[in-house]
């Protein structure tokens, strides 16, 4: 067994040979160069990785992104970390994985996916080495949002998750580590649980989109910033929360089906800001300016929280506990 195979076994989760360590994360290759790909390239650079992007537009893009190389085809030698950022479609991503594994075989590298909601168990099916599959989920705008979720596939070892999380910390990110595959990771599961109820209230005429956004921005958001979601229940007392759960949860809208409203709007060409209509009427507003203001205000908020709020709340943080069942 050669040294390269030893490294792969540790990175891939098989029994590690005595004294073996995870390979150093020094190089990365990104497939896909949209808005997310550009941002992730900068994040990988900030982490100290030699970063390459594979794109069909490699010739046009050459020299356009300082510190990033562009290639049209997969190079002969694999990077330490490959990350696909292709469209959110199971078969599209599987096709990329087949191409990558056919090219590099058992060479030591981690096979990253940028999926936000596909099942990692399904993505792992058919892989030659499913133990090297790892999810790296950024949120837009990726360079501003500090959170990044690192998710294990069904055979991925904890060591690989920890290694990628350490890489993200080098870039100044705050990684959330998930050692068990779960569709939607943490943030999207929470977000879509709230959205499902919100869309139901809109379609039932109970509340408007404006009502819901106002409640989220003026109450839910600020309180979660100050005391999280679960921690706040400890502060207010679990009897109150128990009683509220008993009264409210049976009457939430549980149907295990996506709400039709977003899809119906999209089908009519009302796809949101870019189309001029969605949940809101954006007529007369400049889309680029709207996005610029939103990004600027988000950045200012994050900076304020890091400087003023989180240092204060950190002084009164309790010790974590583990709960199962």
N, C-alpha and C positions, 0 to 999 in steps of 0.2 A: 504493500500500500504506500503510495507516494505522499509527499507533504501536502500537495494540493488536495488529494482526496481526504486526508485528515481534516483539513480546514473545512471542506464541504460537509463532512459528517457532523462537525460541531455546529456549523451554521445551519445545517439542515435538520438537526434534532436527533440523529441517531446517537448511540453510545459514544461518548467522546473518548478518544485515546488518552492515556495518562499524559498530563502535561500540556495537552492541546488547548488552544484558545481560539476564540472567534476571530476570523480574519479582520484586519483593520479596514474600516470603511474609508476608502480613499478615493474611489471613483464611482460615478453614477451615470446612467444612461436613461434619458426620459424619452418615451414614445408619445408624441403629441405636443403641439406647440400653440395652443390657443391661449386665452387669458390665464388659465390655470398653469399651463406649461411654462409660460414666461415667468410667472411668480415663483413656481417651484424651482426653476433653474436658479433664481436669485437666492432662494432659501438654501439650496444645496451648496451654492458657492459660499454663502455665509457660514455654512458648517465645515468649510474647508475641503469640500470634495472637488475633484477635477470633474467637471460636468460637461456631458455631451448630450445633444438632442438629436434624435432620429426623426427626419421629416422628409416628405416628398419635395419640399421646397428648400432643401438644404443649400442648393446653389444660390438661390435668391437671398437666403437668410445669412449666408456666410459674412461674418464681420459685423452683423447687426446687433449683437448682444455681447458686449465686452466680457471676456473670461469664459465664454461658452462656445464650444465647438459644435458644428453641425455636420451630420453625415446622412446620406440618403439610404444606406443599407446598414444592417447590423455588422459591426466590426468583427474581425476574426477572434479577438480576445474579449471575454465577457467583462463587464464592470463588476465591482463588488455588489452594487445595487442597481437593479433594473426596475423602472417604474413606468407602467402604462397609464396614460391619461387619455385613452380613446373613449368614444361615446359609451354611455351607460347601457350597454346591451350585452347580455351574457355570451352570445355566440361570437360577437365582435371581439370581446376580450379573450375568449377561449382560442380564437384563431391567432391572436398575437402570442399567446402562451405556447401554442403548438410550434409556431415559427421560431420562437426564442429557444425552446428546448431542443428542437431539431438542430439549431445552429450550435448551441453550446453544450448540449448533452449533460454530462455529470460534472462539468466544471463548477468550481465553488462560487456561487453568487446567490443573492436573494432575489426572489421574483415578486416584485411589488405591484399592487393594484391600487388605483385611486378611487375605486368604487365607493359610492356613498350609501348604496342600499341593496346591492346584490348579495346573494347568499354565498359566503366563502366556502361552505361545504359543496355547493354546486360548482363554483369556480375551480375547486381542487380536483373534481372528478376528471379523470383522463390525464392528469399531469404525470409526467415521468417521475418527478420528485415533488410530491405534494407538500412535503415537509419544509420546503423553502418558500412557500407562498406566504406573503405578508401584506396586510392592508395598511396604507398610509393615507389617511383621509384628512385633507385640508378643507377649510371653509373659506369662501370668498368674502372679502378680498384676502387672499391667502397670506400676503406679506404683512397685513395689519392684524388679522385675528391670531392671537397667540396660541390658541388651542389647536392641537393636531392629534387625531386618534390613531393609535397604532394597534392593529388587530391581528391576532393569530389566526391562521387557517386551522383546519381540523388536526393537522399533524405537525404544526409549527411549534418549536420549543420556546420556552420562556426566554431563553438566552438570546434568541433572535429578536424577539420583541424588545427586550431590554437594550440590545445593541442599537436598534433603529431609534428607540426613544432617546438614548444618549446622544445619537447623532443630531436629533432635532433640538435637544437642549444646547448643543454647540452652536446652533443657529439662533438661539434665543427664544425657542418655542417652549410651550408648556404641554408636554405629551400626556395624553390619557392612555394607559396601557390596558388592553383587553386580551387576556390569555385564552379566552373561550370564544369561538365564533358566535356572533349574534347579528342578525340582520339590522342595519341601521345604526350599529354601534350605540353610544350613549346619547349623544346630542340629538341625532335625528329621531331616535325613538321617543324622546321627550317632546321634541318639537312637533312631530306628527300626531302624537296623542293629543296635544293641545289644538293643533290645526283641525283634526277630525271633529272635535267638539265645536270649534269655532265655525267651520263650514256648515255644520248642521244647524247652528243657531241662526246663521245668515239665511239658509234656504227655508227655514221654518218661520222667518220673519220675526224672530225673537230679538235679534240685535243686528245692527248694521256693521259693515266692515270698519267704519270709523269708530263705532262704539268699542269694538273689540280691540282695535289698535290703541285707542285711548287708554283702555283698561290695562293693556299690556305695557305701554310705555310709562304710564303714570303710577301704576300700582305693582303689578307682577314684577316687571323689570327692576325697578329700584329696590324692592324688598329682597329679591333674589341676590342682587349685588351686595346688599348689606349682610345678609345672613343665609344665603344659599336657598335650597329647596327643602332638604331634609332637616338641616340644622335649625331652621326657623321653627319647625314643629316641636323640637325639643324646647326651644325658648318659650313658645306659647303654651306648651303642655300637651302631652299625648292624650289626655282624656278628651280635650277639645277636639283634637284631630280624629280620635276614634269615633266620637259621636258624629262628627261631620261626615266621615267616611260612610258610616251606617246610613245616614240620612240622604246623601247625595249620590254615591257610587251606583246604587241599583238603578238610578234614573238617568245615568249618562247614556250616550248613544252608542251602544255596542252592536255593530253589525258586521265587522270584519271585512268590509268592502270600502274601497276608496270613494270619497264623496264625488258626485258627478259634476259639481259646480265648476271646479277649475278646468276639467276637460271640456265641458260644454262651452265655456268662454273661449277656450283655445280653438275649438272646432269652428267657431264663428269668426275667427281671425282676431279675436280680442285677447291677445296673448300677454298683455301687460304694457309696461312703459314704452317699449320699442314700437308697439303697434298703436299707441295712443289711447288704448282702452284696455281695461282688465277688470279688476275689482273696483278700480277708480277710473275717472275720466281725466286723462293727462293732456288733453287738447290745450295748445298754447304754451306748453312748457317744453323747454329744451332738455332732451333726454340726457345728453352729456353733462349738462349743468346739474340735473337732479342727482345723477350718480356721483358727481364730484362733491356736492354738498354732503351727501350721505356718507361718503368715504371720509371726508374731512372731519365731520362731527363724530364719527365712530373713532377716528384716531385721537381726537381731542379727549373723548370720554375715556378711552383706554389709558391714555397718559395720565389723566386725572386720577383714575382708580389706582394705578400703580404708585402714584406719588402720594396721594392723600388718603384714600379709603382703605386699601388692603393693608398698609402698614398699621393702621389703627385696629382693624378687625383681627389682625394676626396676633395681637396681644391677648385676646380673650378666646382663642381657639381651643376647643376641648380635644381630648385624645380620641382617635378613631376607634371604632369597634367593628367586628365582623358579625354579620347576621345571615343565617341561612334558613331556608324552609319557610 
